[in-house]
Amino acid sequence: MVQASLLHLLHLVSPALPVGAYAYSQGLEYAVEEGWLDDEGALADWLENVMGQSLAYLDVPVLRRCYLAWQDADLAAVNHWNHLTRACRETSELLLEDEQLGQALNRLLNSLQVPDSDPALYETTPCFASQFALAGVHWQVDIDELAQGFVWSWLENQVAAATKIVPLGQTHAQQLLTQLMPAVLDTCERAKTVTDDEIGLSLPGLAMASCLHERQYTRLFRS
């Protein structure tokens, strides 16, 4: 029998979730424009490294800690991880992206009457990972499955962006998603081993691409 938690997870990772993730490329647009990613192999390497060296050391560890904090009704811990996540966003557009995704998901959860989704509870704008974790706890989604869904949703959005700006054909996009499925699992497993002091590893190339994208003359995406 299909579990309700699985349906809720599918809801959370659906591209139809109204949080506006489709509007962001996280520097991918600049990297393609400048010829850094001039073939599918380079694109796959970029995505795999961002997952393994960025999501695995910031977003997913924060997601896991917020999940435990929500289980313990520890709002102070949630606010702590929100502050840390904001501090780790290295450009204004990456911070704005996290703020807007977090606010959009918070509004959705609040409209669905999910407990603890009142924005007045937070000391600052809630980050996307904290709200994703809140939804996971409320709908009793297993933490490991929630983490995999979080990373998969990120990857699917990045590949969707690549179809527009590389350009990447639909068939090749699906091949790329299939190729990178093991990296999704590796990212989630690596995130389990990250200590509090290790959270926030920087990727200079990603930060530079995002910074330069802020001043890119023509662009499709907001990051």
PyMOL commands that place a pseudoatom at each C-alpha (Angstrom):
pseudoatom trace, name=CA, resn=MET, resi=1, chain=A, elem=C, hetatm=0, pos=[0.000, 0.000, 0.000]
pseudoatom trace, name=CA, resn=VAL, resi=2, chain=A, elem=C, hetatm=0, pos=[1.272, 3.484, -0.847]
pseudoatom trace, name=CA, resn=GLN, resi=3, chain=A, elem=C, hetatm=0, pos=[2.051, 5.445, 2.293]
pseudoatom trace, name=CA, resn=ALA, resi=4, chain=A, elem=C, hetatm=0, pos=[0.735, 8.976, 2.732]
pseudoatom trace, name=CA, resn=SER, resi=5, chain=A, elem=C, hetatm=0, pos=[4.262, 10.109, 3.604]
pseudoatom trace, name=CA, resn=LEU, resi=6, chain=A, elem=C, hetatm=0, pos=[5.437, 9.083, 0.116]
pseudoatom trace, name=CA, resn=LEU, resi=7, chain=A, elem=C, hetatm=0, pos=[2.695, 11.126, -1.507]
pseudoatom trace, name=CA, resn=HIS, resi=8, chain=A, elem=C, hetatm=0, pos=[3.647, 14.129, 0.611]
pseudoatom trace, name=CA, resn=LEU, resi=9, chain=A, elem=C, hetatm=0, pos=[7.294, 13.719, -0.398]
pseudoatom trace, name=CA, resn=LEU, resi=10, chain=A, elem=C, hetatm=0, pos=[6.291, 13.590, -4.066]
pseudoatom trace, name=CA, resn=HIS, resi=11, chain=A, elem=C, hetatm=0, pos=[4.286, 16.752, -3.447]
pseudoatom trace, name=CA, resn=LEU, resi=12, chain=A, elem=C, hetatm=0, pos=[7.313, 18.497, -1.935]
pseudoatom trace, name=CA, resn=VAL, resi=13, chain=A, elem=C, hetatm=0, pos=[9.703, 17.599, -4.757]
pseudoatom trace, name=CA, resn=SER, resi=14, chain=A, elem=C, hetatm=0, pos=[7.248, 18.242, -7.574]
pseudoatom trace, name=CA, resn=PRO, resi=15, chain=A, elem=C, hetatm=0, pos=[8.263, 20.964, -10.062]
pseudoatom trace, name=CA, resn=ALA, resi=16, chain=A, elem=C, hetatm=0, pos=[4.674, 22.182, -9.639]
pseudoatom trace, name=CA, resn=LEU, resi=17, chain=A, elem=C, hetatm=0, pos=[5.334, 23.166, -6.013]
pseudoatom trace, name=CA, resn=PRO, resi=18, chain=A, elem=C, hetatm=0, pos=[4.721, 26.942, -6.057]
pseudoatom trace, name=CA, resn=VAL, resi=19, chain=A, elem=C, hetatm=0, pos=[8.030, 28.143, -4.616]
pseudoatom trace, name=CA, resn=GLY, resi=20, chain=A, elem=C, hetatm=0, pos=[9.577, 29.564, -7.798]
pseudoatom trace, name=CA, resn=ALA, resi=21, chain=A, elem=C, hetatm=0, pos=[12.664, 27.313, -7.934]
pseudoatom trace, name=CA, resn=TYR, resi=22, chain=A, elem=C, hetatm=0, pos=[12.461, 27.323, -11.750]
pseudoatom trace, name=CA, resn=ALA, resi=23, chain=A, elem=C, hetatm=0, pos=[13.597, 30.980, -11.754]
pseudoatom trace, name=CA, resn=TYR, resi=24, chain=A, elem=C, hetatm=0, pos=[17.099, 30.212, -10.440]
pseudoatom trace, name=CA, resn=SER, resi=25, chain=A, elem=C, hetatm=0, pos=[20.194, 28.566, -11.927]
pseudoatom trace, name=CA, resn=GLN, resi=26, chain=A, elem=C, hetatm=0, pos=[22.690, 29.165, -9.067]
pseudoatom trace, name=CA, resn=GLY, resi=27, chain=A, elem=C, hetatm=0, pos=[25.409, 30.530, -11.331]
pseudoatom trace, name=CA, resn=LEU, resi=28, chain=A, elem=C, hetatm=0, pos=[24.917, 27.860, -13.983]
pseudoatom trace, name=CA, resn=GLU, resi=29, chain=A, elem=C, hetatm=0, pos=[23.757, 30.459, -16.494]
pseudoatom trace, name=CA, resn=TYR, resi=30, chain=A, elem=C, hetatm=0, pos=[26.998, 32.451, -16.193]
pseudoatom trace, name=CA, resn=ALA, resi=31, chain=A, elem=C, hetatm=0, pos=[29.162, 29.306, -16.323]
pseudoatom trace, name=CA, resn=VAL, resi=32, chain=A, elem=C, hetatm=0, pos=[27.509, 28.292, -19.605]
pseudoatom trace, name=CA, resn=GLU, resi=33, chain=A, elem=C, hetatm=0, pos=[27.682, 31.827, -21.036]
pseudoatom trace, name=CA, resn=GLU, resi=34, chain=A, elem=C, hetatm=0, pos=[31.425, 32.000, -20.381]
pseudoatom trace, name=CA, resn=GLY, resi=35, chain=A, elem=C, hetatm=0, pos=[32.126, 28.606, -21.931]
pseudoatom trace, name=CA, resn=TRP, resi=36, chain=A, elem=C, hetatm=0, pos=[33.082, 26.893, -18.672]
pseudoatom trace, name=CA, resn=LEU, resi=37, chain=A, elem=C, hetatm=0, pos=[30.558, 24.147, -19.451]
pseudoatom trace, name=CA, resn=ASP, resi=38, chain=A, elem=C, hetatm=0, pos=[30.969, 23.564, -23.161]
pseudoatom trace, name=CA, resn=ASP, resi=39, chain=A, elem=C, hetatm=0, pos=[29.832, 19.935, -23.292]
pseudoatom trace, name=CA, resn=GLU, resi=40, chain=A, elem=C, hetatm=0, pos=[27.650, 17.478, -21.391]
pseudoatom trace, name=CA, resn=GLY, resi=41, chain=A, elem=C, hetatm=0, pos=[30.645, 16.007, -19.575]
pseudoatom trace, name=CA, resn=ALA, resi=42, chain=A, elem=C, hetatm=0, pos=[31.627, 19.373, -18.136]
pseudoatom trace, name=CA, resn=LEU, resi=43, chain=A, elem=C, hetatm=0, pos=[28.015, 20.055, -17.133]
pseudoatom trace, name=CA, resn=ALA, resi=44, chain=A, elem=C, hetatm=0, pos=[27.767, 16.690, -15.363]
pseudoatom trace, name=CA, resn=ASP, resi=45, chain=A, elem=C, hetatm=0, pos=[31.032, 17.352, -13.515]
pseudoatom trace, name=CA, resn=TRP, resi=46, chain=A, elem=C, hetatm=0, pos=[29.783, 20.785, -12.429]
pseudoatom trace, name=CA, resn=LEU, resi=47, chain=A, elem=C, hetatm=0, pos=[26.512, 19.455, -11.086]
pseudoatom trace, name=CA, resn=GLU, resi=48, chain=A, elem=C, hetatm=0, pos=[28.125, 16.489, -9.353]
pseudoatom trace, name=CA, resn=ASN, resi=49, chain=A, elem=C, hetatm=0, pos=[30.689, 18.702, -7.638]
pseudoatom trace, name=CA, resn=VAL, resi=50, chain=A, elem=C, hetatm=0, pos=[28.117, 21.257, -6.494]
pseudoatom trace, name=CA, resn=MET, resi=51, chain=A, elem=C, hetatm=0, pos=[26.075, 18.427, -4.999]
pseudoatom trace, name=CA, resn=GLY, resi=52, chain=A, elem=C, hetatm=0, pos=[29.053, 16.710, -3.386]
pseudoatom trace, name=CA, resn=GLN, resi=53, chain=A, elem=C, hetatm=0, pos=[30.905, 19.789, -2.167]
pseudoatom trace, name=CA, resn=SER, resi=54, chain=A, elem=C, hetatm=0, pos=[28.156, 22.337, -1.520]
pseudoatom trace, name=CA, resn=LEU, resi=55, chain=A, elem=C, hetatm=0, pos=[24.804, 20.670, -0.828]
pseudoatom trace, name=CA, resn=ALA, resi=56, chain=A, elem=C, hetatm=0, pos=[26.536, 17.885, 1.101]
pseudoatom trace, name=CA, resn=TYR, resi=57, chain=A, elem=C, hetatm=0, pos=[28.275, 20.399, 3.387]
pseudoatom trace, name=CA, resn=LEU, resi=58, chain=A, elem=C, hetatm=0, pos=[25.557, 22.995, 3.882]
pseudoatom trace, name=CA, resn=ASP, resi=59, chain=A, elem=C, hetatm=0, pos=[21.989, 22.469, 2.704]
pseudoatom trace, name=CA, resn=VAL, resi=60, chain=A, elem=C, hetatm=0, pos=[21.590, 18.782, 3.525]
pseudoatom trace, name=CA, resn=PRO, resi=61, chain=A, elem=C, hetatm=0, pos=[23.324, 18.886, 6.947]
pseudoatom trace, name=CA, resn=VAL, resi=62, chain=A, elem=C, hetatm=0, pos=[21.173, 21.906, 7.840]
pseudoatom trace, name=CA, resn=LEU, resi=63, chain=A, elem=C, hetatm=0, pos=[18.088, 20.054, 6.605]
pseudoatom trace, name=CA, resn=ARG, resi=64, chain=A, elem=C, hetatm=0, pos=[18.922, 17.105, 8.861]
pseudoatom trace, name=CA, resn=ARG, resi=65, chain=A, elem=C, hetatm=0, pos=[19.556, 19.316, 11.893]
pseudoatom trace, name=CA, resn=CYS, resi=66, chain=A, elem=C, hetatm=0, pos=[16.371, 21.280, 11.376]
pseudoatom trace, name=CA, resn=TYR, resi=67, chain=A, elem=C, hetatm=0, pos=[14.460, 18.010, 11.045]
pseudoatom trace, name=CA, resn=LEU, resi=68, chain=A, elem=C, hetatm=0, pos=[15.718, 16.893, 14.470]
pseudoatom trace, name=CA, resn=ALA, resi=69, chain=A, elem=C, hetatm=0, pos=[15.052, 20.353, 15.921]
pseudoatom trace, name=CA, resn=TRP, resi=70, chain=A, elem=C, hetatm=0, pos=[11.454, 20.289, 14.691]
pseudoatom trace, name=CA, resn=GLN, resi=71, chain=A, elem=C, hetatm=0, pos=[10.995, 16.834, 16.180]
pseudoatom trace, name=CA, resn=ASP, resi=72, chain=A, elem=C, hetatm=0, pos=[12.199, 18.212, 19.537]
pseudoatom trace, name=CA, resn=ALA, resi=73, chain=A, elem=C, hetatm=0, pos=[10.130, 21.423, 19.182]
pseudoatom trace, name=CA, resn=ASP, resi=74, chain=A, elem=C, hetatm=0, pos=[13.435, 23.312, 19.492]
pseudoatom trace, name=CA, resn=LEU, resi=75, chain=A, elem=C, hetatm=0, pos=[12.710, 26.599, 17.719]
pseudoatom trace, name=CA, resn=ALA, resi=76, chain=A, elem=C, hetatm=0, pos=[15.934, 28.131, 19.036]
pseudoatom trace, name=CA, resn=ALA, resi=77, chain=A, elem=C, hetatm=0, pos=[17.922, 25.496, 17.148]
pseudoatom trace, name=CA, resn=VAL, resi=78, chain=A, elem=C, hetatm=0, pos=[15.910, 26.116, 13.978]
pseudoatom trace, name=CA, resn=ASN, resi=79, chain=A, elem=C, hetatm=0, pos=[16.637, 29.833, 14.228]
pseudoatom trace, name=CA, resn=HIS, resi=80, chain=A, elem=C, hetatm=0, pos=[20.335, 29.061, 14.798]
pseudoatom trace, name=CA, resn=TRP, resi=81, chain=A, elem=C, hetatm=0, pos=[20.552, 26.992, 11.618]
pseudoatom trace, name=CA, resn=ASN, resi=82, chain=A, elem=C, hetatm=0, pos=[18.599, 29.637, 9.710]
pseudoatom trace, name=CA, resn=HIS, resi=83, chain=A, elem=C, hetatm=0, pos=[21.159, 32.267, 10.725]
pseudoatom trace, name=CA, resn=LEU, resi=84, chain=A, elem=C, hetatm=0, pos=[24.081, 30.009, 9.810]
pseudoatom trace, name=CA, resn=THR, resi=85, chain=A, elem=C, hetatm=0, pos=[22.626, 29.192, 6.410]
pseudoatom trace, name=CA, resn=ARG, resi=86, chain=A, elem=C, hetatm=0, pos=[22.153, 32.861, 5.610]
pseudoatom trace, name=CA, resn=ALA, resi=87, chain=A, elem=C, hetatm=0, pos=[25.736, 33.605, 6.672]
pseudoatom trace, name=CA, resn=CYS, resi=88, chain=A, elem=C, hetatm=0, pos=[27.021, 30.922, 4.296]
pseudoatom trace, name=CA, resn=ARG, resi=89, chain=A, elem=C, hetatm=0, pos=[25.345, 32.399, 1.199]
pseudoatom trace, name=CA, resn=GLU, resi=90, chain=A, elem=C, hetatm=0, pos=[28.281, 34.061, -0.528]
pseudoatom trace, name=CA, resn=THR, resi=91, chain=A, elem=C, hetatm=0, pos=[26.494, 36.392, -2.925]
pseudoatom trace, name=CA, resn=SER, resi=92, chain=A, elem=C, hetatm=0, pos=[23.450, 38.606, -2.696]
pseudoatom trace, name=CA, resn=GLU, resi=93, chain=A, elem=C, hetatm=0, pos=[21.558, 36.599, -5.317]
pseudoatom trace, name=CA, resn=LEU, resi=94, chain=A, elem=C, hetatm=0, pos=[22.211, 33.260, -3.586]
pseudoatom trace, name=CA, resn=LEU, resi=95, chain=A, elem=C, hetatm=0, pos=[20.945, 34.752, -0.339]
pseudoatom trace, name=CA, resn=LEU, resi=96, chain=A, elem=C, hetatm=0, pos=[17.917, 36.238, -2.094]
pseudoatom trace, name=CA, resn=GLU, resi=97, chain=A, elem=C, hetatm=0, pos=[17.168, 32.869, -3.702]
pseudoatom trace, name=CA, resn=ASP, resi=98, chain=A, elem=C, hetatm=0, pos=[17.194, 31.065, -0.352]
pseudoatom trace, name=CA, resn=GLU, resi=99, chain=A, elem=C, hetatm=0, pos=[15.076, 33.797, 1.225]
pseudoatom trace, name=CA, resn=GLN, resi=100, chain=A, elem=C, hetatm=0, pos=[12.457, 33.727, -1.506]
pseudoatom trace, name=CA, resn=LEU, resi=101, chain=A, elem=C, hetatm=0, pos=[12.249, 29.932, -1.700]
pseudoatom trace, name=CA, resn=GLY, resi=102, chain=A, elem=C, hetatm=0, pos=[12.012, 29.753, 2.088]
pseudoatom trace, name=CA, resn=GLN, resi=103, chain=A, elem=C, hetatm=0, pos=[9.322, 32.423, 2.255]
pseudoatom trace, name=CA, resn=ALA, resi=104, chain=A, elem=C, hetatm=0, pos=[7.314, 30.802, -0.547]
pseudoatom trace, name=CA, resn=LEU, resi=105, chain=A, elem=C, hetatm=0, pos=[7.373, 27.378, 1.097]
pseudoatom trace, name=CA, resn=ASN, resi=106, chain=A, elem=C, hetatm=0, pos=[6.584, 28.948, 4.470]
pseudoatom trace, name=CA, resn=ARG, resi=107, chain=A, elem=C, hetatm=0, pos=[3.509, 30.673, 2.990]
pseudoatom trace, name=CA, resn=LEU, resi=108, chain=A, elem=C, hetatm=0, pos=[2.375, 27.403, 1.458]
pseudoatom trace, name=CA, resn=LEU, resi=109, chain=A, elem=C, hetatm=0, pos=[2.801, 25.471, 4.713]
pseudoatom trace, name=CA, resn=ASN, resi=110, chain=A, elem=C, hetatm=0, pos=[1.033, 28.231, 6.614]
pseudoatom trace, name=CA, resn=SER, resi=111, chain=A, elem=C, hetatm=0, pos=[-1.881, 28.098, 4.164]
pseudoatom trace, name=CA, resn=LEU, resi=112, chain=A, elem=C, hetatm=0, pos=[-2.054, 24.336, 4.770]
pseudoatom trace, name=CA, resn=GLN, resi=113, chain=A, elem=C, hetatm=0, pos=[-2.164, 25.027, 8.519]
pseudoatom trace, name=CA, resn=VAL, resi=114, chain=A, elem=C, hetatm=0, pos=[1.076, 23.194, 9.254]
pseudoatom trace, name=CA, resn=PRO, resi=115, chain=A, elem=C, hetatm=0, pos=[2.043, 23.871, 12.904]
pseudoatom trace, name=CA, resn=ASP, resi=116, chain=A, elem=C, hetatm=0, pos=[5.058, 26.153, 13.482]
pseudoatom trace, name=CA, resn=SER, resi=117, chain=A, elem=C, hetatm=0, pos=[4.731, 27.739, 10.048]
pseudoatom trace, name=CA, resn=ASP, resi=118, chain=A, elem=C, hetatm=0, pos=[3.774, 31.150, 11.442]
pseudoatom trace, name=CA, resn=PRO, resi=119, chain=A, elem=C, hetatm=0, pos=[6.494, 33.501, 10.087]
pseudoatom trace, name=CA, resn=ALA, resi=120, chain=A, elem=C, hetatm=0, pos=[6.375, 35.458, 13.352]
pseudoatom trace, name=CA, resn=LEU, resi=121, chain=A, elem=C, hetatm=0, pos=[8.117, 32.525, 15.039]
pseudoatom trace, name=CA, resn=TYR, resi=122, chain=A, elem=C, hetatm=0, pos=[11.345, 33.133, 13.155]
pseudoatom trace, name=CA, resn=GLU, resi=123, chain=A, elem=C, hetatm=0, pos=[14.073, 35.623, 14.031]
pseudoatom trace, name=CA, resn=THR, resi=124, chain=A, elem=C, hetatm=0, pos=[14.843, 36.107, 10.341]
pseudoatom trace, name=CA, resn=THR, resi=125, chain=A, elem=C, hetatm=0, pos=[13.582, 34.919, 6.969]
pseudoatom trace, name=CA, resn=PRO, resi=126, chain=A, elem=C, hetatm=0, pos=[13.369, 31.116, 7.159]
pseudoatom trace, name=CA, resn=CYS, resi=127, chain=A, elem=C, hetatm=0, pos=[15.723, 29.287, 4.845]
pseudoatom trace, name=CA, resn=PHE, resi=128, chain=A, elem=C, hetatm=0, pos=[14.339, 26.774, 2.374]
pseudoatom trace, name=CA, resn=ALA, resi=129, chain=A, elem=C, hetatm=0, pos=[15.938, 23.766, 4.105]
pseudoatom trace, name=CA, resn=SER, resi=130, chain=A, elem=C, hetatm=0, pos=[14.295, 24.609, 7.430]
pseudoatom trace, name=CA, resn=GLN, resi=131, chain=A, elem=C, hetatm=0, pos=[10.839, 24.748, 5.860]
pseudoatom trace, name=CA, resn=PHE, resi=132, chain=A, elem=C, hetatm=0, pos=[11.453, 21.584, 3.850]
pseudoatom trace, name=CA, resn=ALA, resi=133, chain=A, elem=C, hetatm=0, pos=[12.396, 19.885, 7.128]
pseudoatom trace, name=CA, resn=LEU, resi=134, chain=A, elem=C, hetatm=0, pos=[9.275, 21.253, 8.837]
pseudoatom trace, name=CA, resn=ALA, resi=135, chain=A, elem=C, hetatm=0, pos=[7.094, 19.767, 6.108]
pseudoatom trace, name=CA, resn=GLY, resi=136, chain=A, elem=C, hetatm=0, pos=[8.928, 16.459, 6.359]
pseudoatom trace, name=CA, resn=VAL, resi=137, chain=A, elem=C, hetatm=0, pos=[8.407, 16.204, 10.100]
pseudoatom trace, name=CA, resn=HIS, resi=138, chain=A, elem=C, hetatm=0, pos=[4.760, 17.231, 9.883]
pseudoatom trace, name=CA, resn=TRP, resi=139, chain=A, elem=C, hetatm=0, pos=[3.992, 14.654, 7.176]
pseudoatom trace, name=CA, resn=GLN, resi=140, chain=A, elem=C, hetatm=0, pos=[6.204, 11.989, 8.795]
pseudoatom trace, name=CA, resn=VAL, resi=141, chain=A, elem=C, hetatm=0, pos=[8.568, 11.616, 5.864]
pseudoatom trace, name=CA, resn=ASP, resi=142, chain=A, elem=C, hetatm=0, pos=[11.673, 9.611, 6.755]
pseudoatom trace, name=CA, resn=ILE, resi=143, chain=A, elem=C, hetatm=0, pos=[14.698, 11.902, 7.094]
pseudoatom trace, name=CA, resn=ASP, resi=144, chain=A, elem=C, hetatm=0, pos=[16.854, 9.945, 4.642]
pseudoatom trace, name=CA, resn=GLU, resi=145, chain=A, elem=C, hetatm=0, pos=[14.098, 9.931, 2.035]
pseudoatom trace, name=CA, resn=LEU, resi=146, chain=A, elem=C, hetatm=0, pos=[13.465, 13.622, 2.650]
pseudoatom trace, name=CA, resn=ALA, resi=147, chain=A, elem=C, hetatm=0, pos=[17.150, 14.416, 2.080]
pseudoatom trace, name=CA, resn=GLN, resi=148, chain=A, elem=C, hetatm=0, pos=[17.188, 12.430, -1.151]
pseudoatom trace, name=CA, resn=GLY, resi=149, chain=A, elem=C, hetatm=0, pos=[14.082, 14.256, -2.313]
pseudoatom trace, name=CA, resn=PHE, resi=150, chain=A, elem=C, hetatm=0, pos=[15.643, 17.618, -1.463]
pseudoatom trace, name=CA, resn=VAL, resi=151, chain=A, elem=C, hetatm=0, pos=[18.801, 16.908, -3.493]
pseudoatom trace, name=CA, resn=TRP, resi=152, chain=A, elem=C, hetatm=0, pos=[16.829, 15.353, -6.356]
pseudoatom trace, name=CA, resn=SER, resi=153, chain=A, elem=C, hetatm=0, pos=[14.605, 18.426, -6.560]
pseudoatom trace, name=CA, resn=TRP, resi=154, chain=A, elem=C, hetatm=0, pos=[17.706, 20.649, -6.746]
pseudoatom trace, name=CA, resn=LEU, resi=155, chain=A, elem=C, hetatm=0, pos=[19.259, 18.495, -9.472]
pseudoatom trace, name=CA, resn=GLU, resi=156, chain=A, elem=C, hetatm=0, pos=[16.069, 18.331, -11.509]
pseudoatom trace, name=CA, resn=ASN, resi=157, chain=A, elem=C, hetatm=0, pos=[15.789, 22.117, -11.427]
pseudoatom trace, name=CA, resn=GLN, resi=158, chain=A, elem=C, hetatm=0, pos=[19.417, 22.545, -12.499]
pseudoatom trace, name=CA, resn=VAL, resi=159, chain=A, elem=C, hetatm=0, pos=[18.994, 20.164, -15.420]
pseudoatom trace, name=CA, resn=ALA, resi=160, chain=A, elem=C, hetatm=0, pos=[15.780, 21.949, -16.398]
pseudoatom trace, name=CA, resn=ALA, resi=161, chain=A, elem=C, hetatm=0, pos=[17.759, 25.204, -16.444]
pseudoatom trace, name=CA, resn=ALA, resi=162, chain=A, elem=C, hetatm=0, pos=[20.441, 23.551, -18.577]
pseudoatom trace, name=CA, resn=THR, resi=163, chain=A, elem=C, hetatm=0, pos=[17.862, 22.551, -21.193]
pseudoatom trace, name=CA, resn=LYS, resi=164, chain=A, elem=C, hetatm=0, pos=[17.258, 26.249, -21.783]
pseudoatom trace, name=CA, resn=ILE, resi=165, chain=A, elem=C, hetatm=0, pos=[20.764, 27.681, -21.611]
pseudoatom trace, name=CA, resn=VAL, resi=166, chain=A, elem=C, hetatm=0, pos=[23.209, 24.986, -22.830]
pseudoatom trace, name=CA, resn=PRO, resi=167, chain=A, elem=C, hetatm=0, pos=[20.870, 24.124, -24.698]
pseudoatom trace, name=CA, resn=LEU, resi=168, chain=A, elem=C, hetatm=0, pos=[20.308, 20.538, -23.675]
pseudoatom trace, name=CA, resn=GLY, resi=169, chain=A, elem=C, hetatm=0, pos=[17.759, 18.357, -25.427]
pseudoatom trace, name=CA, resn=GLN, resi=170, chain=A, elem=C, hetatm=0, pos=[15.023, 16.626, -23.468]
pseudoatom trace, name=CA, resn=THR, resi=171, chain=A, elem=C, hetatm=0, pos=[16.431, 13.142, -24.101]
pseudoatom trace, name=CA, resn=HIS, resi=172, chain=A, elem=C, hetatm=0, pos=[19.932, 14.184, -23.078]
pseudoatom trace, name=CA, resn=ALA, resi=173, chain=A, elem=C, hetatm=0, pos=[18.484, 15.868, -19.993]
pseudoatom trace, name=CA, resn=GLN, resi=174, chain=A, elem=C, hetatm=0, pos=[16.906, 12.584, -18.897]
pseudoatom trace, name=CA, resn=GLN, resi=175, chain=A, elem=C, hetatm=0, pos=[20.146, 10.736, -19.583]
pseudoatom trace, name=CA, resn=LEU, resi=176, chain=A, elem=C, hetatm=0, pos=[21.985, 13.246, -17.417]
pseudoatom trace, name=CA, resn=LEU, resi=177, chain=A, elem=C, hetatm=0, pos=[19.499, 12.867, -14.568]
pseudoatom trace, name=CA, resn=THR, resi=178, chain=A, elem=C, hetatm=0, pos=[19.885, 9.093, -14.701]
pseudoatom trace, name=CA, resn=GLN, resi=179, chain=A, elem=C, hetatm=0, pos=[23.674, 9.388, -14.817]
pseudoatom trace, name=CA, resn=LEU, resi=180, chain=A, elem=C, hetatm=0, pos=[23.713, 11.583, -11.709]
pseudoatom trace, name=CA, resn=MET, resi=181, chain=A, elem=C, hetatm=0, pos=[21.310, 9.523, -9.586]
pseudoatom trace, name=CA, resn=PRO, resi=182, chain=A, elem=C, hetatm=0, pos=[24.222, 7.780, -7.775]
pseudoatom trace, name=CA, resn=ALA, resi=183, chain=A, elem=C, hetatm=0, pos=[25.673, 11.213, -6.956]
pseudoatom trace, name=CA, resn=VAL, resi=184, chain=A, elem=C, hetatm=0, pos=[22.386, 12.156, -5.258]
pseudoatom trace, name=CA, resn=LEU, resi=185, chain=A, elem=C, hetatm=0, pos=[22.736, 9.149, -2.962]
pseudoatom trace, name=CA, resn=ASP, resi=186, chain=A, elem=C, hetatm=0, pos=[26.441, 9.856, -2.358]
pseudoatom trace, name=CA, resn=THR, resi=187, chain=A, elem=C, hetatm=0, pos=[25.634, 13.459, -1.452]
pseudoatom trace, name=CA, resn=CYS, resi=188, chain=A, elem=C, hetatm=0, pos=[23.055, 12.390, 1.116]
pseudoatom trace, name=CA, resn=GLU, resi=189, chain=A, elem=C, hetatm=0, pos=[25.388, 9.812, 2.640]
pseudoatom trace, name=CA, resn=ARG, resi=190, chain=A, elem=C, hetatm=0, pos=[28.259, 12.297, 2.856]
pseudoatom trace, name=CA, resn=ALA, resi=191, chain=A, elem=C, hetatm=0, pos=[26.002, 14.840, 4.546]
pseudoatom trace, name=CA, resn=LYS, resi=192, chain=A, elem=C, hetatm=0, pos=[25.389, 12.376, 7.386]
pseudoatom trace, name=CA, resn=THR, resi=193, chain=A, elem=C, hetatm=0, pos=[29.068, 12.497, 8.345]
pseudoatom trace, name=CA, resn=VAL, resi=194, chain=A, elem=C, hetatm=0, pos=[29.429, 16.307, 8.363]
pseudoatom trace, name=CA, resn=THR, resi=195, chain=A, elem=C, hetatm=0, pos=[30.009, 17.743, 11.827]
pseudoatom trace, name=CA, resn=ASP, resi=196, chain=A, elem=C, hetatm=0, pos=[28.686, 21.093, 13.004]
pseudoatom trace, name=CA, resn=ASP, resi=197, chain=A, elem=C, hetatm=0, pos=[32.121, 22.664, 12.565]
pseudoatom trace, name=CA, resn=GLU, resi=198, chain=A, elem=C, hetatm=0, pos=[32.370, 21.435, 8.961]
pseudoatom trace, name=CA, resn=ILE, resi=199, chain=A, elem=C, hetatm=0, pos=[29.111, 22.963, 7.784]
pseudoatom trace, name=CA, resn=GLY, resi=200, chain=A, elem=C, hetatm=0, pos=[29.525, 25.682, 5.163]
pseudoatom trace, name=CA, resn=LEU, resi=201, chain=A, elem=C, hetatm=0, pos=[32.281, 24.499, 2.804]
pseudoatom trace, name=CA, resn=SER, resi=202, chain=A, elem=C, hetatm=0, pos=[32.874, 27.099, 0.080]
pseudoatom trace, name=CA, resn=LEU, resi=203, chain=A, elem=C, hetatm=0, pos=[33.097, 26.531, -3.662]
pseudoatom trace, name=CA, resn=PRO, resi=204, chain=A, elem=C, hetatm=0, pos=[34.995, 29.549, -5.092]
pseudoatom trace, name=CA, resn=GLY, resi=205, chain=A, elem=C, hetatm=0, pos=[33.992, 28.797, -8.696]
pseudoatom trace, name=CA, resn=LEU, resi=206, chain=A, elem=C, hetatm=0, pos=[30.320, 28.687, -7.801]
pseudoatom trace, name=CA, resn=ALA, resi=207, chain=A, elem=C, hetatm=0, pos=[30.610, 31.882, -5.777]
pseudoatom trace, name=CA, resn=MET, resi=208, chain=A, elem=C, hetatm=0, pos=[32.387, 33.685, -8.630]
pseudoatom trace, name=CA, resn=ALA, resi=209, chain=A, elem=C, hetatm=0, pos=[29.839, 32.490, -11.200]
pseudoatom trace, name=CA, resn=SER, resi=210, chain=A, elem=C, hetatm=0, pos=[26.998, 33.731, -9.004]
pseudoatom trace, name=CA, resn=CYS, resi=211, chain=A, elem=C, hetatm=0, pos=[28.724, 37.065, -8.305]
pseudoatom trace, name=CA, resn=LEU, resi=212, chain=A, elem=C, hetatm=0, pos=[29.430, 37.701, -11.979]
pseudoatom trace, name=CA, resn=HIS, resi=213, chain=A, elem=C, hetatm=0, pos=[25.933, 36.593, -12.932]
pseudoatom trace, name=CA, resn=GLU, resi=214, chain=A, elem=C, hetatm=0, pos=[24.564, 39.469, -10.852]
pseudoatom trace, name=CA, resn=ARG, resi=215, chain=A, elem=C, hetatm=0, pos=[26.029, 41.818, -13.486]
pseudoatom trace, name=CA, resn=GLN, resi=216, chain=A, elem=C, hetatm=0, pos=[25.511, 39.653, -16.566]
pseudoatom trace, name=CA, resn=TYR, resi=217, chain=A, elem=C, hetatm=0, pos=[24.089, 41.804, -19.348]
pseudoatom trace, name=CA, resn=THR, resi=218, chain=A, elem=C, hetatm=0, pos=[21.383, 39.418, -20.550]
pseudoatom trace, name=CA, resn=ARG, resi=219, chain=A, elem=C, hetatm=0, pos=[20.048, 36.517, -18.518]
pseudoatom trace, name=CA, resn=LEU, resi=220, chain=A, elem=C, hetatm=0, pos=[17.047, 34.250, -18.133]
pseudoatom trace, name=CA, resn=PHE, resi=221, chain=A, elem=C, hetatm=0, pos=[17.461, 33.378, -14.464]
pseudoatom trace, name=CA, resn=ARG, resi=222, chain=A, elem=C, hetatm=0, pos=[17.587, 35.310, -11.216]
pseudoatom trace, name=CA, resn=SER, resi=223, chain=A, elem=C, hetatm=0, pos=[20.714, 33.508, -10.002]
for i in range(1, 223): cmd.bond("trace and resi %d" % i, "trace and resi %d" % (i + 1))
show_as sticks, trace
zoom trace
